[in-house]
Amino acid sequence: MAEENKNVVAKELLWYVDNYIVLIDYYDRTISRIAARCVRQGNIALEEYKFYPYVLDVLEEICDTGNYILEHQELYPYVEKRIAGGVEALRKNLAIYQEELTNNQSPDMLRTDPNEAKKLADAMSNFDKAVDPTVGAGMNIDDLMEKLMAENNIAKPTDGEK
């Protein structure tokens, strides 16, 4: 009896596999519907449809759910039963969905790094000023960075922060 319970996966975990399958179907149906809508709106590109960001939201949820499944190997036997091609098909398809999401995210959709300004300043402090591409453009790279940081209310890092 103890051996039987060892292989039991909590239904809360199994939900992720079922949800992944539902999301894939929903994504396919949503793309089909939006494609038809785009044709009716003058054959516009899918990306030009005003509600296209919703597709990216669905893609993000698919990717999050798929990655969660891959992180929980106890779900693999269930994946093998529920998804044609099993875990390998899940990995392959998930990579396609992740690439689609990455290729279509706008800059404002990307998660921001709270240390981004410091990283940018660090990168610029190591910049080879001998090959400054801004020379002759009216402002050198150091002046440009100071101006951009001032416009965005970002304090210039002190020597101790570099």
N, C-alpha and C positions, 0 to 999 in steps of 0.2 A: 504494500500500500504506500509506503514512504517513497518507493521508487516511482510510482505513478505521479505523485504530487511534485516530484522533482522536475518533470517535464511540462508542467502546467504553466502557461503564461497568463498573467493577469489580463482580464478583458479590457482594462484601460489601455494596456499596451497594444493589444490586438486591434483596438480602434484605429490606431495610426495607419495600419496597413489598409484597412477598409476605407478610411478617409482618403488615403493616397489614391486608391482606385477610383473613388467617387470624384475626387478633384481632377484626375486625368480626363475622365469622361466629361465633366463639366467644362473643363478648359477646351476640349475639342468642340463641344457644342457651342460654346461662347465664340470661339474663333469663326465657326461656320456662320453663326448668326450675324456677327459683326461684318464678315466678308460680304454677306448678302446686303446688309445695310449700306456698306460702302459703295456697292454697285448702284443701289437706288439713289445714292447721294452724288451721282455723277462719276462713278468709278474712281473714287478717291483711294489713295493708299491706306492700308489698314492703320498705319502709324499716324495718319492725319485725322482719323476718326476722333471726335472730341472726348470720347470715353475710353480711349485706348489705354490710359494708365491703369484702368481696372484690370485689364488683361495681365499687366505686369504684377499687380497685386496677387492675382490668382497664381501666376508663375512663381512668385516668391513663396506663397504658402505651399505649393507643390514641392519646391526645393527644400524648404524647412522641414516638411513632413518626411520627404525622402531621405534627407540626411539623418533625421532622428531614427528612422528605421534602420539605416545602415550602421548607426552607432549601437544598436541593440541586437546583438547576434542571436539572442534567444527568439527573435522574431523570424529568423531566416527559414525555419521549417514551414512556417505559416506563409511566408512570401513565396516559397517554392510551390505551395498548393494554390495560392490565390492569383499570382501574377504569371502570365505565360512567359516562359524563359527564366523564371525565378530571379534570384539575386543578381545574376549577371545582366539580365535584361533591365532590372531596376537601375543598376549602376549606369548602364549605357544610356538609357532614356533620361535619367536624372542629369547626366552630363550634358545632354542636348538641351534640356530645359534650363539648366544653369547658364549655358552659353547664350541661349536666347534672352534670358533675363539680363545678363551682363551687357550684351550688345545693345539692348534697347533702353537701359536705364538712363534717365537724364541726370545731369550733374546734381541737381537739387534733390534727387531721390536717393543718392548714395549716402550711406551713413557717414557722418563726419567724425573725424578724430579730434578730440579735445586738445591734443597737443600739435595740431596741424601747423599753427603759426610758428611754434618753436622749431618744428622740424624744417619748415621752409626757411626760417632764418638760419638754422644750422647749415642747411644745404647751401644757402647763398654765401655763408661765411667761408665755405670751402671752394667757392667758385673761382676759377682761374681768371683773374681780371685782365690778364694779357690778351685773352681772346674774348673780351667783353663784346657781345653782339649789339649792345646799345650805344657803343662809341659812335659819335657823329650823329646821333639821333636826337641830340639836344639834352640828354640826361643819361648819366651813367647808371649802371646796375645798382650801386649802393644808394644813389639818390632816389631811384625809382622805388626800391624796396622801402626806404624810409617814408616816401610819399604814400605808397599803398598801405603801409602799416598805420600811418597817421590817419588816413581816410577811413580805415576800418577800426579805429580806436584800439589798436594793438600796441602795447608798450614795447619799445625796443628792448631786446634782451640785454642784460648787463653782461660784462665779461665773465662773471661767475656762472651765468646761465648757459653760455655757449657750449 
